[in-house]
Amino acid sequence: MALTKVGPKFQVTIPKIAREAIGIDIGDIIETAVQGNKIVLSPKIIVGRHPEIDKRLREALEDVKAGRVSKTFTSVKELMADLNSRREGKRKTNKSLSARP
């Protein structure tokens, strides 16, 4: 365990052994959390927003609010069976539409 001292502006130096253990460097973003009587520091990565992703997230939230969601699956096998049956249903619909005069 390494000790550090609180400076006049409440700044602390993170000991080298701790910095290296969690892989932080100068300029990194650190999240500070209080857990009981401890201060926990965790490295974080900040990612810029992307307009297309934001648009798709808004659309997805609208779908959820409108109830346009699938049922809950208990396994991948169950999900795949449902997807395959939907695909087969679309094929049958497309064939019947193309068979019309």
N, C-alpha and C positions, 0 to 999 in steps of 0.2 A: 504494500500500500504506500502510495506517494502522498506527501502532504503539500499543500499550497497555502499561500497567505492571501487574504482579502485586502486589496489595495484601497487607497483613499476614495476612489470613485466606484467602489464595490466590484472592481474588476479582479478576475483571478486568472492565473496562468495554468493551463491544463498541462500536467506533467507529460513529458515525452513518451513514457511507457503507456500512458492512457491514450494519447493521440495516435500512436502507432497501432495500438490494439484495435481501435475502431476505424482507423484509416481517415482521419481528418487532417486538413491542411489549411494554410492561411487563406482566408476568404470564404471558406465553406460556411454553409448555413447550419446552425445548431438549434434544435428545438429544446426548450427548457420545460421540465415538468416537475411538480412537487409530488412526492409519494411519501406520505407520512412525514417524517422529519428529515427526508433526504431530497436533494435536488438531482434530477436525472437529466443528463444531456444526451441527445440523440442526433446524429447527423441526418440532414434532410436534403432532398434535391428539389429545386423549384423548376417547374416546367411551364413555359409560356402557353397561353391559350391559343387554340387554333380555331378559326371561324367555322370550318367545315365540321369539325368534331363537335363544336358547340351547337351547331344547327341540328346535327343528328341526335345529340343528347336531348335537345328540346323536343324534337319529334318523338323520340322514344318515351319521354315523360308524358307527352300528350296521349300516346297510345295507352300507357298504363292508366292514366286518369280516366280515359274513355272505356277502359275495360277490354281493350284489344290485346290480350295476353294469352299465352297458351296455358294449358294445365300444368301442374307440377309433376315431374317425372321422378321416379324412385331409383332409376338406373339408366345408364347410357343405352343399354339394350332396349329399354322401353322407349326412350327418346328416338332412337334410330328406327324402330318399328313404326312409330307415329309419323316420322318424316317420310319414310318409304311409302306408307299408305297415302299420305297427302300427295306425293309425287305421282303415284299410280292414279289417284283420283283426277289430277290435272291432265294426265295423259288421256284418260277416257273422255274427259270433257272436251279436250282439243280434237280428238278423233271424231266425236259426234258432231262438233261444230264444222269440221272440215268435210264431213260426209253429206252435209245439207246441200240441196241443189241451188 
